[in-house]
Amino acid sequence: MFDSFKKAYAISILFIVFGSLLFLYHSLNSLSFSVKGIIIMVIGLGLLFVIKASKFELNKLRLEDIEMRKRIEEIAKYKSHE
Protein backbone atom coordinates (compact mmCIF):
# COMPACT_ATOMS: atom_id res chain seq x y z
CA MET A 1 0.00 0.00 0.00
CA PHE A 2 1.01 3.66 0.19
CA ASP A 3 2.09 3.70 3.82
CA SER A 4 5.79 2.81 3.61
CA PHE A 5 7.03 6.45 3.56
CA LYS A 6 10.56 5.28 2.70
CA LYS A 7 11.31 8.21 0.38
CA ALA A 8 9.90 10.79 2.76
CA TYR A 9 11.82 9.26 5.65
CA ALA A 10 15.07 9.36 3.65
CA ILE A 11 14.43 12.97 2.65
CA SER A 12 13.80 13.99 6.25
CA ILE A 13 17.03 12.31 7.39
CA LEU A 14 18.90 14.10 4.60
CA PHE A 15 17.42 17.43 5.71
CA ILE A 16 18.49 16.80 9.30
CA VAL A 17 22.01 15.74 8.31
CA PHE A 18 22.45 18.59 5.81
CA GLY A 19 21.11 21.15 8.29
CA SER A 20 23.40 19.83 11.02
CA LEU A 21 26.44 19.95 8.75
CA LEU A 22 25.57 23.45 7.56
CA PHE A 23 25.10 24.60 11.14
CA LEU A 24 28.40 23.05 12.27
CA TYR A 25 30.29 24.42 9.27
CA HIS A 26 29.12 27.97 9.88
CA SER A 27 29.59 27.80 13.63
CA LEU A 28 33.16 26.46 13.33
CA ASN A 29 34.11 28.65 10.38
CA SER A 30 32.83 32.04 11.49
CA LEU A 31 32.07 31.47 15.19
CA SER A 32 28.42 32.26 14.58
CA PHE A 33 25.47 30.04 13.88
CA SER A 34 23.59 29.50 10.66
CA VAL A 35 19.88 30.22 10.68
CA LYS A 36 19.55 28.29 7.41
CA GLY A 37 21.00 25.19 9.05
CA ILE A 38 18.57 25.43 11.94
CA ILE A 39 15.61 25.93 9.59
CA ILE A 40 16.61 22.91 7.49
CA MET A 41 16.95 20.76 10.63
CA VAL A 42 13.52 21.89 11.85
CA ILE A 43 12.00 21.03 8.46
CA GLY A 44 13.53 17.54 8.67
CA LEU A 45 12.28 17.02 12.22
CA GLY A 46 8.83 18.27 11.27
CA LEU A 47 8.71 15.84 8.38
CA LEU A 48 9.64 12.99 10.73
CA PHE A 49 6.78 13.93 13.07
CA VAL A 50 4.34 14.10 10.14
CA ILE A 51 5.46 10.65 8.95
CA LYS A 52 5.03 9.19 12.43
CA ALA A 53 1.53 10.69 12.80
CA SER A 54 0.52 9.51 9.33
CA LYS A 55 1.66 5.96 10.05
CA PHE A 56 -0.32 5.97 13.30
CA GLU A 57 -3.47 7.24 11.58
CA LEU A 58 -3.18 4.75 8.71
CA ASN A 59 -2.80 1.89 11.16
CA LYS A 60 -5.83 3.13 13.08
CA LEU A 61 -7.89 3.34 9.87
CA ARG A 62 -6.76 -0.13 8.84
CA LEU A 63 -7.98 -1.56 12.16
CA GLU A 64 -11.31 0.24 11.80
CA ASP A 65 -11.68 -1.16 8.28
CA ILE A 66 -11.09 -4.70 9.53
CA GLU A 67 -13.67 -4.20 12.29
CA MET A 68 -16.25 -2.83 9.85
CA ARG A 69 -15.74 -5.76 7.47
CA LYS A 70 -16.34 -8.19 10.35
CA ARG A 71 -19.56 -6.38 11.26
CA ILE A 72 -20.74 -6.46 7.65
CA GLU A 73 -20.06 -10.21 7.47
CA GLU A 74 -22.00 -10.76 10.70
CA ILE A 75 -24.94 -8.78 9.38
CA ALA A 76 -24.86 -10.71 6.09
CA LYS A 77 -24.85 -14.04 7.98
CA TYR A 78 -27.74 -12.90 10.16
CA LYS A 79 -29.80 -11.83 7.15
CA SER A 80 -29.09 -15.06 5.31
CA HIS A 81 -30.45 -17.11 8.24
CA GLU A 82 -33.78 -15.29 8.27
C-alpha positions as CSV (number, residue, x, y, z in Angstrom):
1,M,0.0,0.0,0.0
2,F,1.0,3.7,0.2
3,D,2.1,3.7,3.8
4,S,5.8,2.8,3.6
5,F,7.0,6.4,3.6
6,K,10.6,5.3,2.7
7,K,11.3,8.2,0.4
8,A,9.9,10.8,2.8
9,Y,11.8,9.3,5.7
10,A,15.1,9.4,3.7
11,I,14.4,13.0,2.6
12,S,13.8,14.0,6.3
13,I,17.0,12.3,7.4
14,L,18.9,14.1,4.6
15,F,17.4,17.4,5.7
16,I,18.5,16.8,9.3
17,V,22.0,15.7,8.3
18,F,22.5,18.6,5.8
19,G,21.1,21.1,8.3
20,S,23.4,19.8,11.0
21,L,26.4,20.0,8.7
22,L,25.6,23.4,7.6
23,F,25.1,24.6,11.1
24,L,28.4,23.1,12.3
25,Y,30.3,24.4,9.3
26,H,29.1,28.0,9.9
27,S,29.6,27.8,13.6
28,L,33.2,26.5,13.3
29,N,34.1,28.6,10.4
30,S,32.8,32.0,11.5
31,L,32.1,31.5,15.2
32,S,28.4,32.3,14.6
33,F,25.5,30.0,13.9
34,S,23.6,29.5,10.7
35,V,19.9,30.2,10.7
36,K,19.5,28.3,7.4
37,G,21.0,25.2,9.0
38,I,18.6,25.4,11.9
39,I,15.6,25.9,9.6
40,I,16.6,22.9,7.5
41,M,16.9,20.8,10.6
42,V,13.5,21.9,11.9
43,I,12.0,21.0,8.5
44,G,13.5,17.5,8.7
45,L,12.3,17.0,12.2
46,G,8.8,18.3,11.3
47,L,8.7,15.8,8.4
48,L,9.6,13.0,10.7
49,F,6.8,13.9,13.1
50,V,4.3,14.1,10.1
51,I,5.5,10.7,9.0
52,K,5.0,9.2,12.4
53,A,1.5,10.7,12.8
54,S,0.5,9.5,9.3
55,K,1.7,6.0,10.0
56,F,-0.3,6.0,13.3
57,E,-3.5,7.2,11.6
58,L,-3.2,4.8,8.7
59,N,-2.8,1.9,11.2
60,K,-5.8,3.1,13.1
61,L,-7.9,3.3,9.9
62,R,-6.8,-0.1,8.8
63,L,-8.0,-1.6,12.2
64,E,-11.3,0.2,11.8
65,D,-11.7,-1.2,8.3
66,I,-11.1,-4.7,9.5
67,E,-13.7,-4.2,12.3
68,M,-16.2,-2.8,9.8
69,R,-15.7,-5.8,7.5
70,K,-16.3,-8.2,10.4
71,R,-19.6,-6.4,11.3
72,I,-20.7,-6.5,7.6
73,E,-20.1,-10.2,7.5
74,E,-22.0,-10.8,10.7
75,I,-24.9,-8.8,9.4
76,A,-24.9,-10.7,6.1
77,K,-24.8,-14.0,8.0
78,Y,-27.7,-12.9,10.2
79,K,-29.8,-11.8,7.1
80,S,-29.1,-15.1,5.3
81,H,-30.4,-17.1,8.2
82,E,-33.8,-15.3,8.3
